[in-house]
Amino acid sequence: QVQLVESGGGLVQPGGSLRLSCTYSTNIFSTFAMGWYRQGPGNQRELVARILVDGSTIYSDSVKGRFTISRDNAKSTVYLQMNSLKAEDTAVYYCNKVSFLVPWGQGTQVTVSS
């Protein structure tokens, strides 16, 4: 069964950093554009970063310049390096394909608080 497993979240102070990882159990990971999504308290889930098959990246305005998405096709894993974290980045973070989404994983909680 296709499965997404996110990890790396935690509690961090404003200005701190975290690195999230997501492993996708598929043999054709390299053929998919992948994205990181987040859902904050009372908010809808939003796409904040995506990485295409050719490695090019696109970011939402809210995270541009602070977050970096990358991928390791050999490990079927996508990463999200988050720097200069703000309280408004507090959310559950998920990964998924950018189109034709598969069932969501459990996500990983990121809490930015002093």
Salt bridges, closest charged atoms under 4 A:
GLU46 OE2 - ARG38 NE 2.90
ASP61 OD1 - LYS64 NZ 3.22
ASP89 OD1 - ARG38 NH1 2.89
ASP89 OD2 - ARG66 NH1 2.73
